[in-house]
Amino acid sequence: MDLHAELDRVIADASVSDRVAQVIRTLLDGAQREAVHLAAQLEQRAIELHASKTKIQALTLELAHLRRMRFGIKSESLDAETRDLFQETLASDVAAAEAELAKRQSEAAETPTTSRPKRERAGRQPLPEHLPRIEHRHEPESCTCGECGNPLVLIGEDVSEQLDVEPAKFFVHRHIRPQYACRACTTVTAAPIPPAVIDGGMAAVGLLAWVIVGKYLDHLPLYRLERIAARDGVTLARSTLAEWVGRIGVALQPLSDRLAELLRARAILHADETPVQQLDPGHGKTKRAYLWAYRSNVLETGPPIVVFDYQTSRSGAHARDFLTDWTGALMVDDFGGYKALFAQGVTELGCMAHARRKYFDLNEAQPSSIAQEALLRIAALYEIEGRGKGMTIAERTDLRQREAMPLLTSMHEWLLATRVTVANGGGTAKAIDYSLKRWAALSRYATDGARPIDNNPVENAIRPICLGKKNWLFTGSERAGTRAAAIQSLLATAALNGLDPAAWLRSTLEKLPTCINSNIDSLLPLRYPA
């Protein structure tokens, strides 16, 4: 359409027609520029939306992977130490990925309510009831209604709780002992100085317990405890801390020795050992020592006990020296150091978890139908153990006889038949040979409901020390290792019995100076069933 011709036909005045045409052209040019600008914006928006969707997809996949790592860990997927060490990292990564994903979804302006149902969460666990509560009341600025001016009436309360903590606070006990004199005979009388675990020392039992728990339970070297105190303006020389540790170790040694005596009174024990490094000053390096661990049986009655024994080698003579003339049933791995015990009347129990690990590692390296079959058969045995956990010893014995023994017999026959089809020297042959060589010990648990199926309880007791080794790296001497073993035996046993190790230690250090030998059992960290 010719704009000028149309305007000339409608408007007789040519000058007016020209001005109207100019205005229309200006408007059309502006509209065209605006259209181009909007098109560019839409294109940019489409690019940004595509990038956001791509990022959301990547975050969703990352989050799913992290959740599988955190919540979907199967037994043996990662070694236990690695799983514990990086669990907090996984939790942090999951939380960060969730937050970033929520932010990206918000920026992408996705439909908030109809897209997907909200994942149900277990909810925050209630805070422990025994903790002291500090109440903060938040009242409205005015007690009258902001709409009509009438007074407000209390109809309820919204209560929320937050957990808080104060770092270690240092304070001083001032003991004042007035001295009184008799005018008649000049006799001076004063209250006696109460006995202390370290006579004349400046440290109260609370400080001593803090040092011991920090060093042996939280695995903090003394120089770190020294720095913690320094931040509060308290000077605690490392030499002083070391002296306290040595004296407390001597004071607690009788308790550890008594704990070992009670442990040897049990009919079934677990045993394992872990290497530690010991400083070797004469050669300017470290040498290998061992921390031997002995634990009571979780299937027997009585409070649980774990005792650590520090020795400078892995010789089986150390196990024989610790157990002396004990002749019960001992759950161990295939370490040859225990073999002499079994020749002296000790009954050998084999660890099914160790046998299972051979097949698990084999299948992880390369999927194996033989390994998978073995894992399924072992899983069936553990399923029976799960059902028998709450039973009495007699009931568990009957369950094992009825259900576990036939499965063990079938598995043994399958292993023998499978072994002849497998070439020597390979991983499959080694895994089967391990089971067959140890079969009598591995299957012996099924004959008695009091016997454990594996050695996991003592391995769990050792695990905190294995993690702690990353902090303290080595022991300074054999005496230091022996002292550490005694103290860790007491603290670990307290934890097994559901006691707060720090609270138990503080109470024990208060009572120890006045406790006679015949009452030493009252100080042990044992909680007997009601």
VOMI-367775 format. One record per residue (C-alpha): z, x, y; residue number from 1. Coordinates in nm, 2 decimals, padded with zeros to 4 digits. Last residue first. Layout:
! VOMI-367775
w, u, v, seq
Z, X, Y, NUM
...
END
This chain:
! VOMI-367775
w, u, v, seq
08.58, 01.93, -05.50, 530
08.33, 02.22, -05.55, 529
08.47, 02.56, -05.46, 528
08.35, 02.72, -05.14, 527
08.35, 03.10, -05.16, 526
08.36, 03.35, -04.87, 525
08.66, 03.54, -05.01, 524
08.98, 03.54, -04.81, 523
09.18, 03.33, -05.05, 522
09.08, 03.56, -05.33, 521
09.28, 03.84, -05.16, 520
09.61, 03.66, -05.22, 519
09.75, 03.90, -05.48, 518
09.65, 04.20, -05.26, 517
09.87, 04.09, -04.97, 516
09.70, 03.95, -04.65, 515
09.86, 04.06, -04.32, 514
09.58, 04.28, -04.19, 513
09.31, 04.05, -04.34, 512
09.40, 03.73, -04.17, 511
09.23, 03.78, -03.83, 510
08.94, 03.98, -03.98, 509
08.89, 03.69, -04.22, 508
08.87, 03.43, -03.95, 507
08.61, 03.62, -03.76, 506
08.41, 03.69, -04.07, 505
08.41, 03.33, -04.18, 504
08.30, 03.21, -03.83, 503
08.02, 03.47, -03.82, 502
07.90, 03.39, -04.18, 501
07.90, 03.01, -04.11, 500
07.97, 02.87, -04.46, 499
07.73, 02.68, -04.68, 498
07.83, 02.87, -04.99, 497
07.50, 03.07, -05.00, 496
07.56, 03.17, -04.63, 495
07.91, 03.31, -04.72, 494
07.76, 03.49, -05.02, 493
07.51, 03.66, -04.78, 492
07.78, 03.76, -04.54, 491
08.00, 03.91, -04.82, 490
07.73, 04.09, -05.00, 489
07.58, 04.21, -04.67, 488
07.92, 04.38, -04.59, 487
07.94, 04.56, -04.92, 486
07.57, 04.67, -04.93, 485
07.59, 04.79, -04.57, 484
07.90, 05.01, -04.65, 483
07.72, 05.15, -04.95, 482
07.41, 05.23, -04.74, 481
07.62, 05.39, -04.47, 480
07.80, 05.61, -04.73, 479
07.46, 05.71, -04.88, 478
07.35, 05.82, -04.53, 477
07.17, 05.71, -04.22, 476
07.01, 05.40, -04.36, 475
06.64, 05.35, -04.28, 474
06.39, 05.13, -04.09, 473
06.65, 04.93, -03.90, 472
06.42, 04.67, -03.77, 471
06.14, 04.64, -04.03, 470
06.42, 04.68, -04.29, 469
06.55, 04.34, -04.17, 468
06.26, 04.16, -04.33, 467
06.34, 04.31, -04.67, 466
06.71, 04.24, -04.61, 465
06.63, 03.87, -04.55, 464
06.43, 03.86, -04.87, 463
06.69, 04.00, -05.11, 462
06.87, 03.66, -05.15, 461
06.54, 03.49, -05.21, 460
06.45, 03.74, -05.48, 459
06.79, 03.67, -05.64, 458
06.71, 03.29, -05.66, 457
06.34, 03.35, -05.76, 456
06.42, 03.51, -06.09, 455
06.27, 03.25, -06.31, 454
06.33, 02.97, -06.57, 453
06.71, 02.97, -06.54, 452
06.95, 02.94, -06.84, 451
07.21, 02.67, -06.84, 450
07.00, 02.42, -07.03, 449
06.97, 02.65, -07.33, 448
06.69, 02.71, -07.57, 447
06.42, 02.66, -07.30, 446
06.53, 02.97, -07.12, 445
06.42, 03.19, -07.41, 444
06.05, 03.13, -07.34, 443
05.99, 03.42, -07.11, 442
06.21, 03.66, -07.30, 441
06.03, 03.60, -07.63, 440
05.70, 03.60, -07.45, 439
05.74, 03.93, -07.27, 438
05.46, 04.12, -07.45, 437
05.25, 03.80, -07.47, 436
05.29, 03.72, -07.10, 435
05.21, 04.07, -06.99, 434
04.92, 04.10, -07.24, 433
04.77, 03.78, -07.09, 432
04.77, 03.91, -06.74, 431
04.64, 04.25, -06.85, 430
04.35, 04.10, -07.05, 429
04.25, 03.88, -06.76, 428
04.25, 04.18, -06.52, 427
04.03, 04.38, -06.74, 426
04.12, 04.67, -06.97, 425
04.04, 04.52, -07.30, 424
03.77, 04.25, -07.34, 423
03.88, 03.89, -07.37, 422
03.79, 03.67, -07.67, 421
04.08, 03.80, -07.88, 420
04.32, 03.72, -07.60, 419
04.22, 03.35, -07.59, 418
04.36, 03.27, -07.93, 417
04.69, 03.45, -07.87, 416
04.72, 03.29, -07.53, 415
04.64, 02.94, -07.67, 414
04.90, 02.98, -07.94, 413
05.17, 03.08, -07.69, 412
05.07, 02.79, -07.46, 411
05.11, 02.54, -07.74, 410
05.45, 02.68, -07.84, 409
05.56, 02.67, -07.47, 408
05.44, 02.31, -07.43, 407
05.62, 02.20, -07.75, 406
05.94, 02.38, -07.62, 405
05.92, 02.22, -07.27, 404
05.93, 01.85, -07.37, 403
06.19, 01.77, -07.63, 402
06.39, 02.09, -07.64, 401
06.37, 02.13, -07.26, 400
06.50, 01.77, -07.21, 399
06.78, 01.82, -07.46, 398
06.89, 02.13, -07.29, 397
06.87, 01.97, -06.95, 396
07.10, 01.68, -07.07, 395
07.35, 01.93, -07.21, 394
07.35, 02.14, -06.89, 393
07.40, 01.83, -06.68, 392
07.10, 01.68, -06.50, 391
07.00, 01.71, -06.13, 390
06.74, 01.98, -06.18, 389
06.59, 01.83, -06.50, 388
06.30, 01.65, -06.34, 387
06.20, 01.96, -06.15, 386
06.23, 02.18, -06.46, 385
05.99, 01.95, -06.64, 384
05.74, 01.99, -06.35, 383
05.80, 02.37, -06.38, 382
05.67, 02.36, -06.74, 381
05.37, 02.16, -06.64, 380
05.29, 02.41, -06.37, 379
05.30, 02.68, -06.63, 378
05.02, 02.50, -06.83, 377
04.82, 02.44, -06.52, 376
04.85, 02.81, -06.41, 375
04.74, 02.92, -06.76, 374
04.43, 02.70, -06.74, 373
04.34, 02.83, -06.40, 372
04.37, 03.19, -06.52, 371
04.14, 03.12, -06.81, 370
03.89, 02.94, -06.59, 369
03.88, 03.23, -06.35, 368
03.80, 03.22, -05.98, 367
03.78, 03.58, -05.85, 366
04.05, 03.78, -05.67, 365
04.26, 03.46, -05.61, 364
04.23, 03.37, -05.98, 363
04.37, 03.71, -06.10, 362
04.64, 03.70, -05.83, 361
04.75, 03.36, -05.96, 360
04.73, 03.46, -06.32, 359
04.96, 03.76, -06.27, 358
05.18, 03.56, -06.04, 357
05.25, 03.31, -06.32, 356
05.41, 03.58, -06.53, 355
05.63, 03.69, -06.24, 354
05.73, 03.33, -06.18, 353
05.82, 03.29, -06.55, 352
06.09, 03.55, -06.52, 351
06.20, 03.68, -06.86, 350
06.56, 03.64, -06.99, 349
06.71, 03.93, -07.18, 348
07.04, 03.89, -07.37, 347
07.28, 04.18, -07.31, 346
07.41, 04.33, -07.64, 345
07.37, 04.70, -07.58, 344
07.00, 04.73, -07.66, 343
06.94, 04.47, -07.39, 342
07.12, 04.69, -07.14, 341
06.90, 04.99, -07.23, 340
06.59, 04.79, -07.13, 339
06.71, 04.72, -06.77, 338
06.55, 05.03, -06.62, 337
06.22, 04.94, -06.78, 336
06.13, 04.69, -06.50, 335
05.97, 04.38, -06.66, 334
06.14, 04.13, -06.43, 333
06.50, 04.02, -06.47, 332
06.73, 03.73, -06.58, 331
07.04, 03.87, -06.76, 330
07.22, 03.67, -07.03, 329
07.58, 03.78, -07.09, 328
07.73, 04.10, -07.23, 327
07.92, 04.27, -06.95, 326
08.07, 04.61, -07.06, 325
07.99, 04.80, -06.73, 324
07.77, 04.56, -06.52, 323
07.76, 04.81, -06.23, 322
07.74, 05.12, -06.44, 321
07.47, 04.97, -06.66, 320
07.26, 04.87, -06.35, 319
07.30, 05.22, -06.21, 318
07.20, 05.38, -06.53, 317
06.87, 05.20, -06.51, 316
06.76, 05.47, -06.26, 315
06.61, 05.33, -05.94, 314
06.76, 05.60, -05.72, 313
07.01, 05.66, -05.44, 312
07.22, 05.36, -05.51, 311
07.34, 05.06, -05.30, 310
07.49, 04.77, -05.49, 309
07.44, 04.42, -05.34, 308
07.64, 04.12, -05.46, 307
07.54, 03.76, -05.45, 306
07.78, 03.48, -05.54, 305
07.73, 03.10, -05.58, 304
08.04, 02.88, -05.61, 303
08.11, 02.74, -05.95, 302
07.90, 02.54, -06.20, 301
07.60, 02.69, -06.36, 300
07.23, 02.62, -06.29, 299
07.22, 02.84, -05.98, 298
07.31, 03.15, -06.19, 297
07.50, 03.41, -06.00, 296
07.32, 03.69, -05.82, 295
07.29, 04.07, -05.86, 294
07.10, 04.28, -05.61, 293
07.03, 04.65, -05.63, 292
06.95, 04.83, -05.30, 291
06.75, 05.13, -05.37, 290
06.70, 05.48, -05.22, 289
06.38, 05.66, -05.11, 288
06.40, 05.97, -04.90, 287
06.37, 06.02, -04.53, 286
06.27, 06.32, -04.32, 285
06.41, 06.64, -04.16, 284
06.47, 06.81, -04.49, 283
06.84, 06.87, -04.46, 282
06.88, 06.54, -04.26, 281
06.76, 06.31, -04.54, 280
06.78, 05.97, -04.39, 279
06.77, 05.69, -04.65, 278
06.47, 05.46, -04.69, 277
06.51, 05.13, -04.88, 276
06.36, 05.01, -05.20, 275
06.43, 04.67, -05.35, 274
06.61, 04.58, -05.67, 273
06.65, 04.27, -05.90, 272
06.91, 04.11, -06.11, 271
07.00, 03.74, -06.20, 270
07.31, 03.66, -06.39, 269
07.43, 03.44, -06.68, 268
07.78, 03.43, -06.83, 267
07.98, 03.47, -06.51, 266
08.29, 03.69, -06.51, 265
08.07, 03.98, -06.37, 264
08.04, 03.78, -06.05, 263
08.41, 03.75, -06.01, 262
08.45, 04.13, -06.04, 261
08.17, 04.18, -05.79, 260
08.34, 03.95, -05.54, 259
08.66, 04.15, -05.59, 258
08.48, 04.47, -05.50, 257
08.33, 04.30, -05.19, 256
08.67, 04.19, -05.07, 255
08.81, 04.54, -05.13, 254
08.53, 04.69, -04.92, 253
08.61, 04.47, -04.61, 252
08.86, 04.71, -04.45, 251
08.64, 05.01, -04.52, 250
08.34, 04.84, -04.37, 249
08.54, 04.73, -04.07, 248
08.64, 05.09, -04.00, 247
08.28, 05.22, -04.02, 246
08.15, 04.94, -03.80, 245
08.41, 05.00, -03.54, 244
08.33, 05.37, -03.53, 243
07.96, 05.30, -03.49, 242
08.03, 05.07, -03.20, 241
08.24, 05.34, -03.03, 240
07.96, 05.60, -03.08, 239
07.71, 05.35, -02.94, 238
07.92, 05.33, -02.62, 237
08.01, 04.98, -02.52, 236
08.00, 04.95, -02.14, 235
08.02, 04.59, -02.03, 234
07.82, 04.49, -01.71, 233
07.68, 04.18, -01.88, 232
07.34, 04.34, -01.93, 231
07.52, 04.64, -02.07, 230
07.66, 04.43, -02.36, 229
07.30, 04.35, -02.47, 228
07.20, 04.71, -02.42, 227
07.47, 04.83, -02.66, 226
07.38, 04.57, -02.91, 225
07.03, 04.70, -02.90, 224
07.15, 05.06, -02.95, 223
07.35, 04.94, -03.25, 222
07.04, 04.84, -03.44, 221
06.99, 04.46, -03.47, 220
06.95, 04.34, -03.83, 219
07.06, 03.98, -03.75, 218
07.29, 03.97, -04.05, 217
07.40, 04.33, -04.08, 216
07.40, 04.47, -03.72, 215
07.45, 04.15, -03.52, 214
07.69, 04.00, -03.77, 213
07.90, 04.32, -03.76, 212
07.89, 04.36, -03.38, 211
07.98, 03.99, -03.32, 210
08.25, 04.00, -03.58, 209
08.41, 04.30, -03.40, 208
08.38, 04.12, -03.07, 207
08.55, 03.81, -03.20, 206
08.82, 04.01, -03.38, 205
08.93, 04.17, -03.05, 204
08.81, 04.52, -02.96, 203
09.03, 04.75, -02.76, 202
09.16, 04.93, -03.07, 201
09.53, 05.01, -03.11, 200
09.52, 04.94, -03.48, 199
09.18, 04.83, -03.61, 198
09.23, 04.53, -03.85, 197
09.51, 04.42, -03.62, 196
09.88, 04.36, -03.67, 195
10.06, 04.17, -03.40, 194
10.26, 04.39, -03.16, 193
10.62, 04.29, -03.20, 192
10.78, 04.07, -02.93, 191
11.02, 04.26, -02.71, 190
11.39, 04.35, -02.72, 189
11.57, 04.64, -02.54, 188
11.93, 04.71, -02.63, 187
12.14, 04.83, -02.34, 186
12.47, 04.73, -02.53, 185
12.62, 04.48, -02.28, 184
12.34, 04.44, -02.04, 183
12.10, 04.34, -02.32, 182
11.74, 04.42, -02.22, 181
11.43, 04.20, -02.23, 180
11.07, 04.33, -02.25, 179
10.79, 04.09, -02.17, 178
10.49, 04.12, -02.40, 177
10.17, 04.03, -02.21, 176
09.85, 04.04, -02.41, 175
09.54, 04.01, -02.19, 174
09.24, 03.89, -02.39, 173
08.92, 03.99, -02.20, 172
08.59, 03.81, -02.18, 171
08.23, 03.89, -02.28, 170
07.99, 03.60, -02.30, 169
07.71, 03.61, -02.56, 168
07.41, 03.42, -02.42, 167
07.46, 03.05, -02.33, 166
07.26, 02.79, -02.52, 165
07.11, 02.45, -02.45, 164
07.00, 02.16, -02.66, 163
06.88, 01.85, -02.47, 162
07.00, 01.50, -02.52, 161
06.87, 01.16, -02.40, 160
07.07, 00.85, -02.33, 159
06.92, 00.54, -02.15, 158
07.21, 00.31, -02.07, 157
07.26, -00.06, -02.07, 156
07.29, -00.37, -01.85, 155
07.48, -00.24, -01.55, 154
07.46, -00.50, -01.27, 153
07.29, -00.42, -00.93, 152
07.42, -00.58, -00.61, 151
07.17, -00.81, -00.42, 150
06.93, -00.66, -00.16, 149
06.62, -00.86, -00.27, 148
06.37, -00.60, -00.36, 147
06.55, -00.27, -00.35, 146
06.84, -00.41, -00.55, 145
07.18, -00.27, -00.44, 144
07.37, 00.01, -00.60, 143
07.17, 00.27, -00.42, 142
07.06, 00.63, -00.50, 141
07.05, 00.54, -00.87, 140
07.31, 00.71, -01.09, 139
07.23, 01.01, -01.31, 138
07.54, 01.09, -01.52, 137
07.55, 01.44, -01.67, 136
07.76, 01.47, -01.99, 135
07.84, 01.81, -02.15, 134
07.86, 01.76, -02.52, 133
08.02, 02.01, -02.77, 132
07.82, 02.07, -03.09, 131
07.97, 01.92, -03.41, 130
07.72, 01.63, -03.40, 129
07.42, 01.85, -03.46, 128
07.11, 01.74, -03.25, 127
06.91, 01.45, -03.40, 126
06.57, 01.55, -03.54, 125
06.27, 01.49, -03.33, 124
06.02, 01.25, -03.47, 123
05.84, 01.26, -03.81, 122
05.51, 01.22, -03.63, 121
05.25, 00.95, -03.67, 120
04.91, 01.05, -03.57, 119
04.77, 00.82, -03.29, 118
04.49, 00.60, -03.41, 117
04.14, 00.71, -03.31, 116
03.88, 00.63, -03.05, 115
04.00, 00.29, -02.91, 114
04.28, 00.40, -02.68, 113
04.17, 00.69, -02.47, 112
03.79, 00.66, -02.43, 111
03.67, 01.01, -02.37, 110
03.70, 01.14, -02.01, 109
03.58, 01.49, -02.10, 108
03.86, 01.63, -01.89, 107
04.12, 01.43, -02.09, 106
03.97, 01.55, -02.42, 105
03.98, 01.91, -02.30, 104
04.35, 01.87, -02.20, 103
04.44, 01.71, -02.53, 102
04.27, 01.99, -02.71, 101
04.44, 02.26, -02.51, 100
04.78, 02.11, -02.58, 99
04.71, 02.07, -02.95, 98
04.58, 02.43, -02.97, 97
04.89, 02.56, -02.80, 96
05.13, 02.37, -03.03, 95
04.94, 02.49, -03.34, 94
04.94, 02.85, -03.21, 93
05.31, 02.84, -03.14, 92
05.39, 02.70, -03.49, 91
05.16, 02.96, -03.65, 90
05.34, 03.24, -03.46, 89
05.68, 03.10, -03.57, 88
05.57, 03.11, -03.93, 87
05.44, 03.47, -03.90, 86
05.74, 03.66, -04.05, 85
05.84, 03.39, -04.30, 84
05.49, 03.37, -04.46, 83
05.45, 03.74, -04.45, 82
05.78, 03.79, -04.64, 81
05.69, 03.52, -04.89, 80
05.36, 03.66, -04.99, 79
05.08, 03.43, -04.89, 78
04.91, 03.17, -05.11, 77
05.19, 03.23, -05.36, 76
05.32, 02.88, -05.35, 75
05.08, 02.66, -05.15, 74
05.07, 02.67, -04.77, 73
04.94, 02.34, -04.65, 72
05.18, 02.29, -04.35, 71
05.13, 02.61, -04.15, 70
04.80, 02.75, -04.28, 69
04.65, 02.40, -04.32, 68
04.77, 02.31, -03.97, 67
04.62, 02.62, -03.83, 66
04.28, 02.54, -03.99, 65
04.29, 02.18, -03.86, 64
04.37, 02.31, -03.52, 63
04.08, 02.56, -03.52, 62
03.84, 02.28, -03.64, 61
03.96, 02.05, -03.36, 60
03.95, 02.33, -03.11, 59
03.58, 02.41, -03.20, 58
03.49, 02.04, -03.18, 57
03.66, 02.01, -02.85, 56
03.48, 02.32, -02.72, 55
03.15, 02.17, -02.82, 54
03.23, 01.84, -02.67, 53
03.33, 02.01, -02.35, 52
03.01, 02.22, -02.34, 51
02.80, 01.90, -02.39, 50
03.00, 01.73, -02.12, 49
02.94, 02.02, -01.88, 48
02.57, 02.02, -01.95, 47
02.54, 01.64, -01.91, 46
02.73, 01.67, -01.59, 45
02.49, 01.93, -01.46, 44
02.20, 01.71, -01.55, 43
02.37, 01.42, -01.38, 42
02.43, 01.62, -01.07, 41
02.07, 01.74, -01.06, 40
01.95, 01.38, -01.09, 39
02.19, 01.28, -00.82, 38
02.05, 01.55, -00.58, 37
01.69, 01.45, -00.66, 36
01.77, 01.08, -00.59, 35
01.95, 01.17, -00.27, 34
01.64, 01.37, -00.16, 33
01.42, 01.07, -00.24, 32
01.65, 00.83, -00.06, 31
01.65, 01.06, 00.25, 30
01.27, 01.08, 00.24, 29
01.24, 00.70, 00.21, 28
01.48, 00.64, 00.50, 27
01.29, 00.89, 00.72, 26
00.96, 00.72, 00.62, 25
01.10, 00.38, 00.71, 24
01.22, 00.50, 01.05, 23
00.88, 00.66, 01.13, 22
00.70, 00.33, 01.03, 21
00.93, 00.13, 01.25, 20
00.85, 00.37, 01.54, 19
00.48, 00.35, 01.48, 18
00.48, -00.03, 01.47, 17
00.67, -00.05, 01.79, 16
00.41, 00.16, 01.96, 15
00.12, -00.04, 01.81, 14
00.26, -00.37, 01.95, 13
00.10, -00.66, 01.74, 12
00.35, -00.63, 01.46, 11
00.28, -00.80, 01.13, 10
-00.08, -00.69, 01.08, 9
-00.02, -00.35, 01.24, 8
00.28, -00.30, 01.01, 7
00.08, -00.38, 00.70, 6
-00.20, -00.14, 00.81, 5
00.05, 00.13, 00.89, 4
00.23, 00.11, 00.55, 3
-00.09, 00.13, 00.35, 2
00.00, 00.00, 00.00, 1
END
